[in-house]
Amino acid sequence: MKEKENEKILKSLASKRRIAIVIFLKNHKEATVGVIAEKINLSFKSTSKHLGILFSADIVEKEQKNTQCFYRFSVQLPELARKIISIL
């Protein structure tokens, strides 16, 4: 079970775009898809897709506030993800 979880985490972080999102969130704590997309120079649709992959690996969590969805690191961030993020 642990191997499968680790594989999912590693695959979710195996993208320069997702690494850019992670670095952005590391520096800004929380942001909307639109803000993240603008800051990393990627389309809204692509950014949303990448955030979905990070969400499915329990790396980020989202919170709906009015009409916007805010993303931040998951409270239950897996230890492997936490270690990788700490060195980025």
DRENGU-524679 format. One record per residue (C-alpha): residue number from 1; residue in one letter; chain; x, y, z. Coordinates in nm, 2 decimals. Each point is the difference from the previous one (the first is absolute). Layout:
REM residues N
   selum   dokol   voza       px       py       pz
     NUM       A      A        X        Y        Z
...
END
This chain:
REM residues 88
   selum   dokol   voza       px       py       pz
       1       M      A     0.00     0.00     0.00
       2       K      A     0.28     0.24     0.09
       3       E      A     0.18    -0.06    -0.33
       4       K      A    -0.32     0.09    -0.20
       5       E      A    -0.04     0.32     0.20
       6       N      A     0.37     0.09    -0.05
       7       E      A    -0.03    -0.07    -0.37
       8       K      A    -0.31     0.23    -0.03
       9       I      A     0.18     0.28     0.19
      10       L      A     0.32    -0.03    -0.21
      11       K      A    -0.20    -0.01    -0.33
      12       S      A    -0.20     0.31     0.11
      13       L      A     0.32     0.19     0.06
      14       A      A     0.17    -0.12    -0.33
      15       S      A    -0.10     0.31    -0.20
      16       K      A     0.17     0.34    -0.02
      17       R      A    -0.34     0.17     0.00
      18       R      A    -0.11    -0.18     0.31
      19       I      A     0.33     0.08     0.17
      20       A      A    -0.05     0.36    -0.10
      21       I      A    -0.34    -0.01     0.17
      22       V      A     0.15    -0.16     0.31
      23       I      A     0.27     0.26     0.02
      24       F      A    -0.26     0.28    -0.04
      25       L      A    -0.21    -0.15     0.28
      26       K      A     0.30    -0.04     0.22
      27       N      A     0.07     0.37    -0.03
      28       H      A    -0.36     0.13     0.01
      29       K      A    -0.18    -0.26     0.22
      30       E      A    -0.34     0.03    -0.18
      31       A      A    -0.13     0.12    -0.34
      32       T      A    -0.27    -0.04    -0.26
      33       V      A     0.04    -0.18    -0.32
      34       G      A     0.00     0.33    -0.19
      35       V      A     0.27     0.15     0.21
      36       I      A     0.22    -0.31    -0.02
      37       A      A    -0.05    -0.02    -0.38
      38       E      A     0.10     0.36    -0.04
      39       K      A     0.31    -0.02     0.21
      40       I      A     0.13    -0.32    -0.16
      41       N      A    -0.10     0.11    -0.35
      42       L      A    -0.23    -0.29    -0.08
      43       S      A    -0.36     0.00    -0.12
      44       F      A    -0.28    -0.03     0.26
      45       K      A    -0.11    -0.33    -0.14
      46       S      A     0.34    -0.16     0.01
      47       T      A     0.07     0.14     0.35
      48       S      A    -0.33    -0.14     0.12
      49       K      A     0.09    -0.34    -0.15
      50       H      A     0.34    -0.01     0.18
      51       L      A    -0.16     0.11     0.33
      52       G      A    -0.25    -0.29    -0.04
      53       I      A     0.29    -0.24    -0.03
      54       L      A     0.17     0.15     0.31
      55       F      A    -0.34    -0.02     0.18
      56       S      A    -0.05    -0.37    -0.09
      57       A      A     0.35    -0.07     0.16
      58       D      A    -0.10     0.18     0.32
      59       I      A     0.26     0.27    -0.05
      60       V      A    -0.24     0.29    -0.02
      61       E      A    -0.35     0.06     0.13
      62       K      A    -0.26     0.24    -0.12
      63       E      A    -0.25     0.23     0.17
      64       Q      A    -0.29     0.16    -0.18
      65       K      A    -0.04     0.37     0.11
      66       N      A    -0.30     0.16    -0.17
      67       T      A     0.07    -0.05    -0.37
      68       Q      A     0.37    -0.07     0.02
      69       C      A     0.19    -0.32     0.09
      70       F      A     0.31     0.05     0.21
      71       Y      A     0.28    -0.26     0.00
      72       R      A     0.26    -0.06     0.27
      73       F      A     0.22    -0.29     0.13
      74       S      A    -0.20    -0.28     0.15
      75       V      A    -0.02    -0.01     0.38
      76       Q      A     0.07    -0.37    -0.04
      77       L      A     0.29     0.04    -0.24
      78       P      A     0.17    -0.34    -0.04
      79       E      A     0.34    -0.01     0.16
      80       L      A     0.17    -0.08    -0.34
      81       A      A    -0.16     0.31    -0.16
      82       R      A     0.10     0.21     0.30
      83       K      A     0.36    -0.11    -0.03
      84       I      A     0.01     0.07    -0.37
      85       I      A    -0.17     0.34     0.03
      86       S      A     0.25     0.10     0.27
      87       I      A     0.29    -0.03    -0.24
      88       L      A    -0.16     0.20    -0.28
END
